[in-house]
Amino acid sequence: MNCRKRGNIMSHAAIVARELKTSCIIGTKIATKVLKDGMMVEVDADKGIVKIIK
């Protein structure tokens, strides 16, 4: 999964993810400050919820 702090549906990350048929979350605001490498999270993109599992 690709996660970007800023962007929109036309951002480079979103376009590349679409072409590679992989998930991409954009416009996360603080996620890049809160989440660290190696953390396991559960994402409900429909509800906009991210739960830290480990």
N, CA, C and O atoms as a GROMACS GRO file, in nm:
protein
  216
    1MET      N    1   0.083  -0.116   0.000
    1MET     CA    2   0.000   0.000   0.000
    1MET      C    3   0.089   0.124   0.000
    1MET      O    4   0.195   0.126   0.063
    2ASN      N    5   0.045   0.222  -0.070
    2ASN     CA    6   0.116   0.348  -0.080
    2ASN      C    7   0.038   0.452   0.001
    2ASN      O    8  -0.083   0.462  -0.013
    3CYS      N    9   0.105   0.528   0.085
    3CYS     CA   10   0.039   0.628   0.168
    3CYS      C   11   0.107   0.763   0.148
    3CYS      O   12   0.229   0.773   0.161
    4ARG      N   13   0.030   0.866   0.117
    4ARG     CA   14   0.085   0.999   0.092
    4ARG      C   15   0.014   1.102   0.177
    4ARG      O   16  -0.108   1.098   0.192
    5LYS      N   17   0.092   1.196   0.233
    5LYS     CA   18   0.040   1.301   0.321
    5LYS      C   19  -0.050   1.398   0.245
    5LYS      O   20  -0.155   1.438   0.294
    6ARG      N   21  -0.009   1.436   0.126
    6ARG     CA   22  -0.086   1.531   0.048
    6ARG      C   23  -0.112   1.472  -0.090
    6ARG      O   24  -0.039   1.385  -0.136
    7GLY      N   25  -0.217   1.520  -0.154
    7GLY     CA   26  -0.246   1.475  -0.289
    7GLY      C   27  -0.395   1.462  -0.313
    7GLY      O   28  -0.477   1.485  -0.224
    8ASN      N   29  -0.427   1.425  -0.435
    8ASN     CA   30  -0.567   1.404  -0.471
    8ASN      C   31  -0.573   1.290  -0.570
    8ASN      O   32  -0.471   1.226  -0.597
    9ILE      N   33  -0.691   1.262  -0.625
    9ILE     CA   34  -0.705   1.146  -0.714
    9ILE      C   35  -0.623   1.156  -0.841
    9ILE      O   36  -0.605   1.057  -0.912
   10MET      N   37  -0.571   1.275  -0.872
   10MET     CA   38  -0.488   1.293  -0.990
   10MET      C   39  -0.340   1.300  -0.955
   10MET      O   40  -0.257   1.328  -1.041
   11SER      N   41  -0.305   1.273  -0.827
   11SER     CA   42  -0.164   1.278  -0.788
   11SER      C   43  -0.088   1.164  -0.854
   11SER      O   44  -0.146   1.064  -0.894
   12HIS      N   45   0.042   1.180  -0.862
   12HIS     CA   46   0.127   1.078  -0.925
   12HIS      C   47   0.110   0.943  -0.855
   12HIS      O   48   0.098   0.839  -0.920
   13ALA      N   49   0.109   0.945  -0.721
   13ALA     CA   50   0.095   0.820  -0.644
   13ALA      C   51  -0.037   0.749  -0.677
   13ALA      O   52  -0.038   0.627  -0.693
   14ALA      N   53  -0.144   0.823  -0.688
   14ALA     CA   54  -0.275   0.764  -0.718
   14ALA      C   55  -0.279   0.705  -0.858
   14ALA      O   56  -0.336   0.597  -0.880
   15ILE      N   57  -0.219   0.774  -0.953
   15ILE     CA   58  -0.219   0.726  -1.092
   15ILE      C   59  -0.134   0.600  -1.105
   15ILE      O   60  -0.175   0.504  -1.171
   16VAL      N   61  -0.016   0.599  -1.043
   16VAL     CA   62   0.071   0.482  -1.048
   16VAL      C   63   0.002   0.363  -0.980
   16VAL      O   64   0.004   0.252  -1.034
   17ALA      N   65  -0.060   0.386  -0.864
   17ALA     CA   66  -0.130   0.278  -0.794
   17ALA      C   67  -0.242   0.220  -0.880
   17ALA      O   68  -0.262   0.099  -0.885
   18ARG      N   69  -0.315   0.308  -0.948
   18ARG     CA   70  -0.423   0.260  -1.035
   18ARG      C   71  -0.368   0.173  -1.146
   18ARG      O   72  -0.424   0.067  -1.175
   19GLU      N   73  -0.259   0.216  -1.208
   19GLU     CA   74  -0.201   0.139  -1.318
   19GLU      C   75  -0.143   0.006  -1.270
   19GLU      O   76  -0.146  -0.093  -1.343
   20LEU      N   77  -0.091   0.003  -1.147
   20LEU     CA   78  -0.034  -0.120  -1.092
   20LEU      C   79  -0.139  -0.206  -1.022
   20LEU      O   80  -0.110  -0.314  -0.971
   21LYS      N   81  -0.264  -0.155  -1.019
   21LYS     CA   82  -0.375  -0.225  -0.954
   21LYS      C   83  -0.342  -0.257  -0.807
   21LYS      O   84  -0.360  -0.370  -0.761
   22THR      N   85  -0.294  -0.155  -0.736
   22THR     CA   86  -0.263  -0.167  -0.595
   22THR      C   87  -0.332  -0.054  -0.518
   22THR      O   88  -0.378   0.043  -0.579
   23SER      N   89  -0.338  -0.066  -0.388
   23SER     CA   90  -0.407   0.037  -0.310
   23SER      C   91  -0.318   0.158  -0.286
   23SER      O   92  -0.196   0.148  -0.282
   24CYS      N   93  -0.383   0.272  -0.269
   24CYS     CA   94  -0.312   0.397  -0.245
   24CYS      C   95  -0.404   0.486  -0.162
   24CYS      O   96  -0.519   0.508  -0.198
   25ILE      N   97  -0.352   0.536  -0.052
   25ILE     CA   98  -0.430   0.627   0.032
   25ILE      C   99  -0.361   0.763   0.027
   25ILE      O  100  -0.241   0.773   0.052
   26ILE      N  101  -0.438   0.866  -0.005
   26ILE     CA  102  -0.382   1.001  -0.019
   26ILE      C  103  -0.453   1.097   0.074
   26ILE      O  104  -0.564   1.069   0.120
   27GLY      N  105  -0.392   1.209   0.102
   27GLY     CA  106  -0.453   1.311   0.188
   27GLY      C  107  -0.464   1.265   0.332
   27GLY      O  108  -0.567   1.286   0.396
   28THR      N  109  -0.359   1.204   0.386
   28THR     CA  110  -0.366   1.143   0.519
   28THR      C  111  -0.342   1.240   0.634
   28THR      O  112  -0.364   1.204   0.749
   29LYS      N  113  -0.301   1.359   0.607
   29LYS     CA  114  -0.273   1.464   0.706
   29LYS      C  115  -0.166   1.423   0.805
   29LYS      O  116  -0.049   1.456   0.784
   30ILE      N  117  -0.199   1.350   0.913
   30ILE     CA  118  -0.100   1.320   1.017
   30ILE      C  119  -0.048   1.176   1.015
   30ILE      O  120   0.039   1.143   1.096
   31ALA      N  121  -0.098   1.092   0.928
   31ALA     CA  122  -0.060   0.950   0.929
   31ALA      C  123   0.090   0.931   0.912
   31ALA      O  124   0.148   0.840   0.973
   32THR      N  125   0.154   1.013   0.831
   32THR     CA  126   0.297   0.996   0.810
   32THR      C  127   0.378   1.036   0.933
   32THR      O  128   0.496   1.001   0.943
   33LYS      N  129   0.318   1.106   1.028
   33LYS     CA  130   0.384   1.139   1.155
   33LYS      C  131   0.356   1.033   1.261
   33LYS      O  132   0.443   1.003   1.343
   34VAL      N  133   0.236   0.977   1.259
   34VAL     CA  134   0.193   0.880   1.361
   34VAL      C  135   0.242   0.739   1.330
   34VAL      O  136   0.291   0.669   1.418
   35LEU      N  137   0.230   0.698   1.205
   35LEU     CA  138   0.266   0.562   1.166
   35LEU      C  139   0.414   0.553   1.135
   35LEU      O  140   0.471   0.640   1.069
   36LYS      N  141   0.477   0.447   1.182
   36LYS     CA  142   0.620   0.426   1.160
   36LYS      C  143   0.641   0.301   1.076
   36LYS      O  144   0.554   0.214   1.069
   37ASP      N  145   0.758   0.291   1.012
   37ASP     CA  146   0.792   0.173   0.933
   37ASP      C  147   0.776   0.047   1.016
   37ASP      O  148   0.815   0.043   1.132
   38GLY      N  149   0.717  -0.055   0.956
   38GLY     CA  150   0.703  -0.184   1.022
   38GLY      C  151   0.574  -0.200   1.102
   38GLY      O  152   0.540  -0.311   1.143
   39MET      N  153   0.501  -0.090   1.124
   39MET     CA  154   0.375  -0.102   1.198
   39MET      C  155   0.273  -0.176   1.112
   39MET      O  156   0.271  -0.162   0.990
   40MET      N  157   0.188  -0.254   1.178
   40MET     CA  158   0.081  -0.323   1.109
   40MET      C  159  -0.049  -0.248   1.138
   40MET      O  160  -0.083  -0.223   1.254
   41VAL      N  161  -0.121  -0.213   1.032
   41VAL     CA  162  -0.246  -0.139   1.048
   41VAL      C  163  -0.358  -0.204   0.970
   41VAL      O  164  -0.335  -0.277   0.873
   42GLU      N  165  -0.479  -0.176   1.014
   42GLU     CA  166  -0.598  -0.220   0.942
   42GLU      C  167  -0.666  -0.093   0.890
   42GLU      O  168  -0.687   0.000   0.967
   43VAL      N  169  -0.699  -0.089   0.763
   43VAL     CA  170  -0.756   0.031   0.702
   43VAL      C  171  -0.895   0.002   0.649
   43VAL      O  172  -0.915  -0.092   0.572
   44ASP      N  173  -0.992   0.083   0.691
   44ASP     CA  174  -1.127   0.080   0.635
   44ASP      C  175  -1.142   0.210   0.557
   44ASP      O  176  -1.183   0.312   0.612
   45ALA      N  177  -1.110   0.204   0.429
   45ALA     CA  178  -1.109   0.325   0.346
   45ALA      C  179  -1.250   0.382   0.327
   45ALA      O  180  -1.265   0.503   0.311
   46ASP      N  181  -1.352   0.297   0.330
   46ASP     CA  182  -1.489   0.346   0.314
   46ASP      C  183  -1.530   0.436   0.431
   46ASP      O  184  -1.601   0.535   0.412
   47LYS      N  185  -1.485   0.401   0.552
   47LYS     CA  186  -1.521   0.478   0.671
   47LYS      C  187  -1.412   0.578   0.711
   47LYS      O  188  -1.435   0.662   0.798
   48GLY      N  189  -1.294   0.570   0.649
   48GLY     CA  190  -1.184   0.659   0.684
   48GLY      C  191  -1.121   0.626   0.817
   48GLY      O  192  -1.076   0.715   0.889
   49ILE      N  193  -1.116   0.497   0.851
   49ILE     CA  194  -1.062   0.453   0.980
   49ILE      C  195  -0.934   0.375   0.960
   49ILE      O  196  -0.927   0.286   0.875
   50VAL      N  197  -0.832   0.409   1.041
   50VAL     CA  198  -0.707   0.334   1.043
   50VAL      C  199  -0.684   0.287   1.185
   50VAL      O  200  -0.680   0.368   1.278
   51LYS      N  201  -0.670   0.156   1.204
   51LYS     CA  202  -0.648   0.099   1.336
   51LYS      C  203  -0.509   0.040   1.342
   51LYS      O  204  -0.472  -0.042   1.258
   52ILE      N  205  -0.430   0.080   1.442
   52ILE     CA  206  -0.296   0.024   1.462
   52ILE      C  207  -0.312  -0.111   1.528
   52ILE      O  208  -0.369  -0.122   1.637
   53ILE      N  209  -0.260  -0.216   1.463
   53ILE     CA  210  -0.270  -0.352   1.516
   53ILE      C  211  -0.145  -0.386   1.596
   53ILE      O  212  -0.155  -0.442   1.705
   54LYS      N  213  -0.028  -0.353   1.544
   54LYS     CA  214   0.100  -0.384   1.609
   54LYS      C  215   0.200  -0.274   1.585
   54LYS      O  216   0.314  -0.283   1.632
   0.00000   0.00000   0.00000
